[in-house]
């Protein structure tokens, strides 16, 4: 059994829901209950799980509609569906909707536990390298509704295929549009890595921060991404017919509004342990007068004079930046590379 996997159980019947909860809790799983599909969606906005177990027949939104809503939001969570109305037609329909497995009532506890262990293990293996299932920024429901509205309006204005707010750990905060066949978790992790890499690039040209946006042009779709707050990104996938300038124009106000919402949420959220590490600024080359450590390794032991009282350390300064001349002089940057870049920029800008 996988220790402390988090599971959401959705069923409108109290006895059935409590029964599943007791089976899983005794096996060591952390279980949260929801009495309706809508309550489940609200819970999924606030907490991160590794499996959803839902009843099929429920008043209001049923299990199929819950599954469709999860897929529309780009969720990669495995879903196990329980029903007392099992038939081959129902099983086929559930599989077509993307359900991971199907269990007809009544069932043996061993059957349930076997499927749960398998699906949780499969989900954990599917996470991108460096990603976790932890929720980073916890956004209140009222603010999530505002973010949903901002994304819906942005998608309509630029006719984007999809618009997402994602975290670098693969979590989707909000999304609008067609997300089928997109591994959103992996995409979010790659976007976060892309922005982390720009810190090193920016430092080499004297910028103190990473570049605020990235753009990738494909044959069918283009991808625009912008960092809203550290670790949280706006991601827009749009067709070739839409100009980048139009996307940037309409995204500008969304970025401003979303930044205010997410800054408040981040201040109230626990720190993310999986935030991507940023490359450090290169350290200066030691001066020739400094003693070589290797030369002193085999030196005979000598009496150690009493150490003078340590002087108070100066206050830590801001991260040191290097001028272009310093980098060339120290050998950190090849002058020939600058000439090559200059030629490339002249061709790019048509000068």
C-alpha positions in Angstrom: 0.0 0.0 0.0 1.3 3.5 -0.9 1.5 5.5 2.3 -0.8 8.5 2.9 -2.1 8.8 -0.7 -4.9 11.3 -0.7 -8.3 10.2 -2.1 -11.5 12.0 -2.7 -14.7 9.9 -2.3 -17.9 11.3 -3.9 -21.3 9.8 -3.2 -24.7 11.3 -2.3 -25.5 8.3 -0.1 -24.0 8.7 3.4 -23.8 5.0 4.2 -22.0 4.1 0.9 -19.6 7.1 1.2 -18.8 6.3 4.9 -18.3 2.6 4.0 -15.7 3.5 1.3 -14.0 5.9 3.7 -13.6 3.3 6.4 -12.2 0.7 4.1 -9.6 3.1 2.7 -8.7 4.8 6.1 -8.1 1.4 7.7 -5.7 0.6 4.9 -3.7 3.8 5.6 -5.1 6.3 3.0 -6.0 9.9 3.7 -9.6 10.2 2.7 -11.8 13.3 2.1 -15.6 13.0 1.5 -17.9 14.9 -0.8 -21.7 14.5 -0.8 -22.2 15.8 -4.4 -20.2 16.4 -7.6 -20.3 20.1 -7.1 -18.9 19.8 -3.6 -16.2 17.6 -5.0 -15.2 20.2 -7.6 -15.1 22.9 -4.9 -12.9 20.6 -2.8 -10.6 19.9 -5.7 -9.9 23.6 -6.1 -8.7 23.8 -2.5 -6.9 20.5 -2.0 -4.7 18.1 -4.1 -5.6 14.4 -4.4 -4.2 11.4 -6.2 -7.4 9.6 -7.0 -11.1 10.4 -7.2 -13.7 7.6 -6.4 -17.2 8.7 -7.5 -20.6 7.1 -7.6 -22.3 7.1 -11.0 -25.9 7.8 -10.1 -26.2 11.1 -8.2 -28.8 13.9 -8.2 -27.8 17.0 -10.1 -24.4 16.4 -11.7 -23.8 12.6 -12.0 -20.5 10.8 -12.1 -20.1 11.1 -15.9 -20.7 14.8 -15.8 -18.1 15.1 -13.0 -15.6 13.1 -15.0 -16.2 15.3 -18.1 -15.7 18.5 -16.0 -12.5 17.2 -14.6 -11.2 16.4 -18.1 -12.3 19.8 -19.4 -10.2 21.4 -16.6 -7.2 19.5 -17.7 -7.1 17.2 -14.7 -4.8 14.2 -15.0 -6.3 12.6 -11.9 -7.3 8.9 -12.2 -11.0 8.3 -11.6 -12.6 5.1 -10.3 -16.4 4.9 -10.8 -18.7 2.9 -8.5 -22.3 2.0 -9.5 -25.1 -0.4 -8.6 -26.4 -0.2 -12.1 -23.6 -2.0 -13.9 -24.0 -3.1 -17.5 -21.7 -3.6 -20.5 -23.1 -0.5 -22.1 -22.4 1.5 -18.9 -18.9 0.2 -18.7 -18.1 1.1 -22.3 -19.6 4.6 -21.9 -17.5 5.1 -18.7 -14.3 4.0 -20.5 -15.0 6.3 -23.5 -15.4 9.2 -21.1 -11.9 8.5 -19.7 -12.6 6.7 -16.5 -9.6 4.6 -15.3 -11.6 1.7 -13.8 -15.1 0.6 -13.0 -16.4 -1.3 -9.9 -20.0 -2.6 -9.6 -21.7 -2.7 -6.3 -21.6 -4.8 -4.2 -17.9 -5.4 -4.2 -15.3 -6.9 -1.9 -13.0 -4.5 0.0 -10.0 -6.3 -1.5 -11.2 -5.5 -5.0 -11.5 -1.8 -4.1 -8.0 -1.7 -2.4 -6.4 -3.5 -5.3 -7.6 -0.9 -7.8 -6.8 2.0 -5.6 -3.2 0.9 -5.0 -2.7 0.4 -8.7 -4.1 3.7 -9.9 -2.3 5.8 -7.2 1.0 4.2 -8.1 0.4 4.8 -11.8 -0.5 8.4 -11.2 2.6 9.0 -9.2 4.8 7.5 -11.9 3.1 9.8 -14.5 4.1 13.0 -12.7 6.8 14.9 -14.6 10.4 14.9 -13.1 10.6 17.4 -10.2 6.8 17.7 -10.0 4.7 16.7 -7.0 1.1 16.3 -6.2 1.3 19.1 -3.6 -0.9 22.1 -4.1 1.2 25.3 -4.0 -1.0 28.4 -4.1 -4.3 27.8 -2.4 -6.8 30.3 -3.9 -10.2 31.0 -2.2 -13.3 29.9 -4.1 -14.4 33.5 -4.7 -11.0 34.4 -6.2 -11.1 31.3 -8.3 -14.4 32.3 -9.8 -12.8 35.7 -10.8 -9.8 33.9 -12.3 -12.2 31.6 -14.3 -14.0 34.7 -15.6 -10.7 36.4 -16.6 -9.5 33.3 -18.5 -12.9 32.9 -20.2 -12.9 36.5 -21.4 -9.3 36.3 -22.6 -10.0 33.1 -24.5 -13.0 34.6 -26.2 -11.2 37.9 -27.2 -8.3 36.1 -28.9 -10.0 32.8 -30.0 -7.3 30.8 -28.2 -7.4 27.0 -28.2 -6.9 27.1 -24.4 -5.8 29.4 -21.6 -4.4 28.2 -18.3 -3.1 29.3 -15.0 -0.5 26.7 -13.9 2.1 26.1 -11.3 5.5 24.8 -11.9 4.7 21.6 -10.0 2.1 20.7 -12.6 -0.9 21.9 -10.7 -3.7 23.7 -12.7 -5.2 26.6 -10.9 -7.7 27.5 -13.6 -8.2 26.7 -17.3 -10.5 27.4 -20.2 -10.7 25.8 -23.6 -9.9 22.4 -25.3 -7.4 20.5 -23.2 -7.9 17.0 -24.7 -4.7 15.2 -25.5 -2.6 17.8 -23.6 -0.5 16.5 -20.7 -1.0 19.7 -18.7 1.2 18.6 -15.8 4.2 18.0 -18.0 3.6 21.1 -19.9 3.5 23.2 -16.8 6.7 21.7 -15.4 8.5 22.5 -18.7 7.2 26.1 -18.7 8.6 26.5 -15.2 11.9 25.1 -16.3 12.0 27.4 -19.3 11.5 30.5 -17.0 14.2 29.2 -14.6 16.6 29.0 -17.4 16.0 32.7 -18.4 17.4 33.8 -15.0 20.9 32.7 -16.2 20.4 34.3 -19.6 19.2 37.5 -18.1 22.1 37.8 -15.7 24.6 37.5 -18.5 23.2 40.7 -20.1 22.9 42.6 -16.9 19.3 41.9 -16.0 18.5 41.3 -12.4 15.3 39.3 -13.0 14.2 36.6 -15.4 12.5 37.6 -18.6 8.8 38.1 -18.0 7.4 36.1 -21.0 8.4 33.4 -23.4 7.0 32.7 -26.9 7.3 29.5 -29.0 6.1 29.3 -32.5 5.0 26.0 -34.0 3.6 24.8 -37.3 0.0 24.7 -36.1 -0.1 26.3 -32.7 2.0 28.9 -30.9 2.5 29.1 -27.1 2.7 32.3 -25.1 3.6 32.1 -21.4 4.2 34.8 -18.8 5.1 34.6 -15.2 2.5 36.1 -12.9 4.2 35.5 -9.6 7.2 33.2 -8.9 6.1 29.7 -9.7 2.8 30.6 -11.3 2.3 31.1 -15.0 -0.2 32.2 -17.6 -0.1 29.8 -20.6 -1.9 30.5 -23.9 -2.1 28.1 -26.8 -3.4 29.7 -30.0 -3.4 29.1 -33.7 -1.1 30.6 -36.4 -3.9 32.9 -37.6 -3.7 34.9 -34.4 -0.9 37.5 -34.1 1.3 37.6 -31.1 0.7 41.3 -30.6 -3.0 40.7 -30.2 -2.4 38.0 -27.6 0.0 40.2 -25.6 -2.4 43.2 -25.8 -5.4 41.3 -24.3 -3.2 39.3 -21.9 -1.8 42.4 -20.3 -4.8 43.3 -18.2 -5.4 39.6 -17.3 -1.8 39.4 -16.0 -2.3 42.6 -13.9 -5.6 41.4 -12.4 -4.4 37.8 -11.8 -1.2 39.1 -10.2 -3.1 40.9 -7.4 -5.3 37.8 -6.7 -2.4 35.4 -6.7 -0.1 37.6 -4.6 -2.8 37.6 -1.8 -3.2 33.8 -2.2 0.5 33.1 -2.1 1.0 35.2 1.0 -1.6 33.0 2.8 -0.3 29.7 1.4 2.6 27.5 2.8 5.9 27.7 0.9 6.2 25.3 -2.1 9.0 22.8 -1.5 9.3 22.0 -5.2 9.8 25.5 -6.6 12.3 25.3 -9.4 15.8 26.2 -8.4 17.2 29.3 -10.1 20.8 29.2 -11.5 23.2 31.3 -9.4 25.1 34.3 -10.8 28.7 33.1 -11.7 31.2 33.7 -8.9 34.2 35.9 -9.7 37.5 34.2 -10.6 39.9 34.1 -7.6 42.8 36.6 -7.8 46.3 35.0 -8.5 47.6 36.2 -5.1 45.2 33.9 -3.2 46.8 30.7 -1.9 46.1 27.5 -3.7 44.2 25.0 -1.5 45.8 22.0 -3.2 49.3 23.1 -2.3 48.5 23.1 1.5 46.9 19.6 1.7 50.2 17.7 2.4 51.9 20.4 4.4 53.3 19.3 7.9 51.2 20.2 10.8 52.1 23.5 12.5 51.2 25.0 15.8 48.1 27.1 15.4 48.5 30.6 16.8 45.6 31.8 18.9 42.9 33.1 16.6 42.1 36.8 16.9 38.6 37.7 17.9 36.4 37.4 14.9 35.4 40.7 13.4 31.7 41.3 13.0 30.6 40.2 9.6 29.2 42.8 7.3 25.6 42.8 6.4 24.9 40.5 3.5 24.8 42.5 0.3 22.5 42.1 -2.6 23.5 39.4 -5.2 26.5 40.7 -7.1 26.2 41.6 -10.7 29.1 41.8 -13.2 29.6 44.3 -15.9 30.2 43.1 -19.5 33.9 44.2 -19.3 34.4 42.2 -16.1 32.9 39.1 -17.6 35.1 39.3 -20.6 38.2 40.0 -18.6 37.5 37.1 -16.2 37.0 34.7 -19.1 33.3 34.0 -18.2 32.2 35.3 -21.6 34.0 34.7 -25.0 34.3 38.0 -26.9 33.8 36.0 -30.2 30.4 35.0 -28.9 29.3 38.6 -28.6 30.4 39.3 -32.2 28.4 36.3 -33.4 25.3 37.5 -31.4 25.7 41.0 -32.8 25.6 39.6 -36.3 22.5 37.5 -35.6 20.6 40.4 -34.1 21.4 42.6 -37.1 20.0 39.9 -39.4 16.9 39.5 -37.1 16.2 43.2 -37.0 17.0 43.9 -40.6 19.7 46.4 -39.9 
